[in-house]
Amino acid sequence: SIKGFQRDTVYYSILDTEWPAVKVRLAGGAAES
């Protein structure tokens, strides 16, 4: 549906913006474990 498509587009747009911080968090978690 178009509504679902729009929601996913916004969601992935946010992920794209936050990805550098996410990578840092993931790298930190991997280093700790």
KAGI-V795232 format. One record per pair of residues at least 12 apart in sequence whose ideal C-beta (glycine too) atoms are under 7 Angstrom apart, sorted by the first residue. I is the first residue (numbers start at 0). J is the second residue. If there is no record, write none. Layout:
BEGIN
i:j
I:J
I:J
END
This chain:
BEGIN
none
END
